[in-house]
Amino acid sequence: MENIKAFDKYCQNTASKEDMTTYYDSWSSKYDQDLDAAGYRGPSMIAKALAELYPDTRENVHILDVASGTGLVGEQLAKQGFLLIDALDPSQGMIDKAKSKGVYKGMICAYFDEKELDIKAGSYDAITIVGACSAKHLTCGCLMEAVRLIKPGGFFLMSTRPLSLQSVEDKEPFETRMENIEKEGKWKCIRKEIVPRYLDKNDGVIFIYQIA
Ligand SMILES: C[S@@+](CC[C@H](N)C(=O)[O-])C[C@H]1O[C@@H](n2cnc3c(N)ncnc32)[C@H](O)[C@@H]1O
Protein backbone atom coordinates (compact mmCIF):
# COMPACT_ATOMS: atom_id res chain seq x y z
CA MET A 1 0.00 0.00 0.00
CA GLU A 2 2.99 2.37 0.35
CA ASN A 3 2.94 3.38 -3.33
CA ILE A 4 -0.83 3.90 -3.20
CA LYS A 5 -0.44 6.17 -0.16
CA ALA A 6 2.28 8.13 -1.99
CA PHE A 7 -0.05 8.38 -4.98
CA ASP A 8 -2.96 9.70 -2.86
CA LYS A 9 -0.64 12.32 -1.38
CA TYR A 10 0.62 13.34 -4.82
CA CYS A 11 -2.97 13.81 -6.09
CA GLN A 12 -3.76 16.20 -3.23
CA ASN A 13 -0.60 18.24 -3.65
CA THR A 14 0.07 18.29 -7.37
CA ALA A 15 -0.66 21.49 -9.25
CA SER A 16 -2.25 20.32 -12.47
CA LYS A 17 -3.76 17.49 -14.47
CA GLU A 18 -0.72 17.65 -16.77
CA ASP A 19 1.58 16.92 -13.78
CA MET A 20 -0.71 13.99 -13.00
CA THR A 21 -0.27 12.66 -16.53
CA THR A 22 3.52 12.85 -16.23
CA TYR A 23 3.23 10.96 -12.92
CA TYR A 24 1.24 8.20 -14.65
CA ASP A 25 3.74 8.05 -17.54
CA SER A 26 6.47 7.21 -15.07
CA TRP A 27 4.28 4.87 -12.95
CA SER A 28 3.07 2.84 -15.97
CA SER A 29 5.76 0.15 -15.79
CA LYS A 30 5.11 -0.62 -12.09
CA TYR A 31 1.40 0.22 -11.84
CA ASP A 32 0.03 -3.32 -12.30
CA GLN A 33 2.46 -4.77 -9.76
CA ASP A 34 1.62 -2.09 -7.15
CA LEU A 35 -2.14 -2.40 -7.62
CA ASP A 36 -1.97 -6.18 -7.50
CA ALA A 37 -0.03 -6.01 -4.22
CA ALA A 38 -2.71 -3.63 -2.86
CA GLY A 39 -5.51 -6.09 -3.63
CA TYR A 40 -7.25 -3.86 -6.20
CA ARG A 41 -10.59 -5.38 -7.23
CA GLY A 42 -12.23 -2.41 -9.00
CA PRO A 43 -11.63 -3.68 -12.56
CA SER A 44 -13.03 -7.18 -11.91
CA MET A 45 -16.05 -5.72 -10.03
CA ILE A 46 -16.98 -3.42 -12.92
CA ALA A 47 -16.43 -6.11 -15.57
CA LYS A 48 -18.71 -8.44 -13.59
CA ALA A 49 -21.32 -5.68 -13.19
CA LEU A 50 -21.34 -5.05 -16.97
CA ALA A 51 -21.48 -8.79 -17.69
CA GLU A 52 -24.63 -9.05 -15.54
CA LEU A 53 -26.27 -6.45 -17.81
CA TYR A 54 -25.47 -8.57 -20.88
CA PRO A 55 -26.21 -12.16 -19.79
CA ASP A 56 -26.31 -13.50 -23.36
CA THR A 57 -24.20 -12.04 -26.17
CA ARG A 58 -21.26 -9.84 -25.26
CA GLU A 59 -18.94 -9.89 -28.27
CA ASN A 60 -20.71 -7.05 -30.13
CA VAL A 61 -21.14 -4.76 -27.13
CA HIS A 62 -19.13 -1.63 -27.99
CA ILE A 63 -17.40 -0.28 -24.87
CA LEU A 64 -15.31 2.84 -24.25
CA ASP A 65 -13.04 2.31 -21.26
CA VAL A 66 -12.33 5.88 -20.13
CA ALA A 67 -9.18 6.41 -18.04
CA SER A 68 -8.13 2.97 -19.17
CA GLY A 69 -4.70 3.21 -17.56
CA THR A 70 -2.62 0.09 -18.18
CA GLY A 71 -5.68 -1.88 -19.27
CA LEU A 72 -6.65 -3.71 -16.08
CA VAL A 73 -10.33 -3.05 -16.84
CA GLY A 74 -9.94 -4.15 -20.48
CA GLU A 75 -8.37 -7.42 -19.36
CA GLN A 76 -11.25 -8.15 -17.00
CA LEU A 77 -13.84 -7.21 -19.64
CA ALA A 78 -12.14 -9.54 -22.12
CA LYS A 79 -12.30 -12.36 -19.52
CA GLN A 80 -16.06 -11.79 -19.39
CA GLY A 81 -16.32 -12.20 -23.18
CA PHE A 82 -16.42 -8.53 -24.26
CA LEU A 83 -14.37 -8.15 -27.44
CA LEU A 84 -15.14 -4.67 -28.78
CA ILE A 85 -13.41 -2.33 -26.36
CA ASP A 86 -11.73 1.04 -27.02
CA ALA A 87 -9.37 2.66 -24.53
CA LEU A 88 -9.02 6.35 -23.72
CA ASP A 89 -6.35 7.83 -21.47
CA PRO A 90 -4.20 11.00 -21.56
CA SER A 91 -1.00 9.23 -20.46
CA GLN A 92 0.94 7.82 -23.41
CA GLY A 93 2.89 5.60 -20.99
CA MET A 94 -0.32 4.03 -19.68
CA ILE A 95 -1.76 3.73 -23.21
CA ASP A 96 1.39 1.93 -24.47
CA LYS A 97 1.19 -0.55 -21.60
CA ALA A 98 -2.54 -1.12 -22.24
CA LYS A 99 -1.90 -1.65 -25.96
CA SER A 100 0.64 -4.38 -25.20
CA LYS A 101 -2.13 -6.46 -23.58
CA GLY A 102 -3.98 -6.84 -26.89
CA VAL A 103 -7.48 -6.48 -25.44
CA TYR A 104 -8.40 -3.08 -26.94
CA LYS A 105 -9.43 -2.35 -30.53
CA GLY A 106 -8.95 1.43 -30.55
CA MET A 107 -6.57 3.52 -28.44
CA ILE A 108 -7.28 7.23 -27.86
CA CYS A 109 -4.70 9.37 -26.09
CA ALA A 110 -6.80 12.25 -24.70
CA TYR A 111 -8.35 13.81 -21.62
CA PHE A 112 -12.02 13.08 -21.03
CA ASP A 113 -13.64 16.34 -20.06
CA GLU A 114 -16.36 18.77 -21.16
CA LYS A 115 -14.89 19.05 -24.67
CA GLU A 116 -16.58 16.95 -27.35
CA LEU A 117 -14.32 14.22 -28.70
CA ASP A 118 -14.24 13.61 -32.45
CA ILE A 119 -16.57 10.63 -32.00
CA LYS A 120 -20.18 10.44 -33.22
CA ALA A 121 -22.95 10.68 -30.62
CA GLY A 122 -24.35 7.30 -29.57
CA SER A 123 -21.25 5.36 -30.67
CA TYR A 124 -21.03 3.18 -27.56
CA ASP A 125 -23.23 0.68 -25.74
CA ALA A 126 -21.35 1.33 -22.51
CA ILE A 127 -18.70 3.52 -20.92
CA THR A 128 -16.64 2.30 -17.98
CA ILE A 129 -14.66 4.62 -15.69
CA VAL A 130 -12.75 2.86 -12.94
CA GLY A 131 -10.53 4.57 -10.36
CA ALA A 132 -10.41 7.94 -12.09
CA CYS A 133 -12.80 10.12 -10.12
CA SER A 134 -10.45 11.80 -7.69
CA ALA A 135 -8.43 14.98 -7.28
CA LYS A 136 -6.72 16.15 -10.53
CA HIS A 137 -8.49 13.43 -12.51
CA LEU A 138 -11.96 13.54 -14.06
CA THR A 139 -14.32 16.40 -13.29
CA CYS A 140 -18.12 16.68 -13.61
CA GLY A 141 -17.79 18.26 -17.06
CA CYS A 142 -17.08 14.86 -18.57
CA LEU A 143 -20.46 13.46 -17.56
CA MET A 144 -22.47 15.09 -20.36
CA GLU A 145 -19.86 13.93 -22.88
CA ALA A 146 -20.43 10.41 -21.56
CA VAL A 147 -24.20 10.86 -21.99
CA ARG A 148 -23.62 12.05 -25.58
CA LEU A 149 -21.42 9.10 -26.51
CA ILE A 150 -23.64 6.32 -25.12
CA LYS A 151 -26.59 4.99 -27.17
CA PRO A 152 -30.11 5.35 -25.73
CA GLY A 153 -30.62 2.36 -23.43
CA GLY A 154 -26.84 1.92 -22.98
CA PHE A 155 -24.95 2.04 -19.69
CA PHE A 156 -22.53 4.26 -17.77
CA LEU A 157 -20.55 2.37 -15.13
CA MET A 158 -18.25 4.09 -12.68
CA SER A 159 -16.41 2.95 -9.59
CA THR A 160 -14.00 4.56 -7.18
CA ARG A 161 -13.23 4.89 -3.49
CA PRO A 162 -15.83 7.14 -1.76
CA LEU A 163 -13.06 9.30 -0.32
CA SER A 164 -11.59 9.86 -3.79
CA LEU A 165 -14.99 10.91 -5.11
CA GLN A 166 -15.22 13.58 -2.44
CA SER A 167 -11.77 14.89 -3.35
CA VAL A 168 -12.79 15.92 -6.90
CA GLU A 169 -12.46 19.72 -7.03
CA ASP A 170 -15.35 21.13 -9.04
CA LYS A 171 -18.26 23.56 -8.96
CA GLU A 172 -20.54 20.85 -7.55
CA PRO A 173 -19.86 17.41 -6.06
CA PHE A 174 -19.54 14.64 -8.65
CA GLU A 175 -22.42 12.65 -7.22
CA THR A 176 -24.72 15.71 -7.13
CA ARG A 177 -24.00 16.32 -10.82
CA MET A 178 -24.90 12.70 -11.63
CA GLU A 179 -28.15 13.05 -9.67
CA ASN A 180 -28.95 16.33 -11.45
CA ILE A 181 -28.46 14.68 -14.84
CA GLU A 182 -31.02 12.09 -13.70
CA LYS A 183 -33.42 14.89 -12.67
CA GLU A 184 -32.96 16.34 -16.18
CA GLY A 185 -34.22 12.98 -17.49
CA LYS A 186 -31.06 12.10 -19.39
CA TRP A 187 -30.25 8.91 -17.50
CA LYS A 188 -31.55 6.78 -14.63
CA CYS A 189 -29.60 5.28 -11.75
CA ILE A 190 -30.07 1.51 -11.80
CA ARG A 191 -27.43 0.65 -9.19
CA LYS A 192 -25.48 2.40 -6.48
CA GLU A 193 -23.66 0.10 -4.13
CA ILE A 194 -20.91 0.32 -1.55
CA VAL A 195 -18.65 -2.68 -2.12
CA PRO A 196 -16.24 -3.95 0.54
CA ARG A 197 -12.52 -4.65 -0.03
CA TYR A 198 -12.38 -2.62 -3.24
CA LEU A 199 -8.77 -1.64 -2.65
CA ASP A 200 -7.03 -3.39 0.24
CA LYS A 201 -9.39 -2.92 3.22
CA ASN A 202 -11.07 0.15 1.71
CA ASP A 203 -14.65 0.16 0.45
CA GLY A 204 -15.49 1.22 -3.07
CA VAL A 205 -18.64 2.55 -4.63
CA ILE A 206 -20.19 1.41 -7.91
CA PHE A 207 -22.64 3.55 -9.88
CA ILE A 208 -24.56 2.36 -12.93
CA TYR A 209 -26.75 4.71 -14.95
CA GLN A 210 -28.87 3.78 -17.97
CA ILE A 211 -29.19 6.37 -20.73
CA ALA A 212 -32.75 7.52 -21.50
C1 LIG B 1 -5.76 5.18 -11.04
S1 LIG B 1 -5.65 5.06 -12.78
C2 LIG B 1 -6.95 3.92 -13.15
C3 LIG B 1 -6.65 3.12 -14.41
C4 LIG B 1 -7.60 1.97 -14.66
N1 LIG B 1 -8.95 2.43 -14.93
C5 LIG B 1 -7.60 1.03 -13.48
O1 LIG B 1 -8.64 0.88 -12.83
O2 LIG B 1 -6.53 0.44 -13.23
C6 LIG B 1 -6.33 6.60 -13.34
C7 LIG B 1 -6.17 6.84 -14.83
O3 LIG B 1 -6.96 8.00 -15.17
C8 LIG B 1 -6.31 8.70 -16.19
N2 LIG B 1 -6.84 10.07 -16.21
C9 LIG B 1 -6.58 11.08 -15.37
N3 LIG B 1 -7.25 12.20 -15.72
C10 LIG B 1 -7.99 11.85 -16.81
C11 LIG B 1 -8.89 12.56 -17.64
N4 LIG B 1 -9.22 13.84 -17.42
N5 LIG B 1 -9.45 11.90 -18.68
C12 LIG B 1 -9.18 10.59 -18.90
N6 LIG B 1 -8.32 9.88 -18.15
C13 LIG B 1 -7.73 10.50 -17.12
C14 LIG B 1 -4.83 8.61 -15.80
O4 LIG B 1 -3.96 8.91 -16.88
C15 LIG B 1 -4.74 7.17 -15.29
O5 LIG B 1 -4.33 6.29 -16.30
The ligand as an ORCA input file, in Angstrom:
! r2SCAN-3c Opt
* xyz 0 1
  C      -5.762      5.177    -11.037
  S      -5.650      5.064    -12.785
  C      -6.945      3.924    -13.153
  C      -6.654      3.119    -14.406
  C      -7.603      1.971    -14.655
  N      -8.946      2.432    -14.935
  C      -7.597      1.029    -13.482
  O      -8.636      0.878    -12.826
  O      -6.535      0.440    -13.231
  C      -6.329      6.600    -13.341
  C      -6.172      6.841    -14.833
  O      -6.961      7.999    -15.165
  C      -6.306      8.698    -16.187
  N      -6.841     10.068    -16.212
  C      -6.580     11.077    -15.366
  N      -7.250     12.195    -15.717
  C      -7.989     11.851    -16.810
  C      -8.893     12.560    -17.638
  N      -9.218     13.839    -17.425
  N      -9.454     11.902    -18.682
  C      -9.178     10.592    -18.900
  N      -8.318      9.882    -18.150
  C      -7.727     10.497    -17.116
  C      -4.830      8.605    -15.799
  O      -3.964      8.906    -16.876
  C      -4.744      7.167    -15.290
  O      -4.331      6.289    -16.301
*
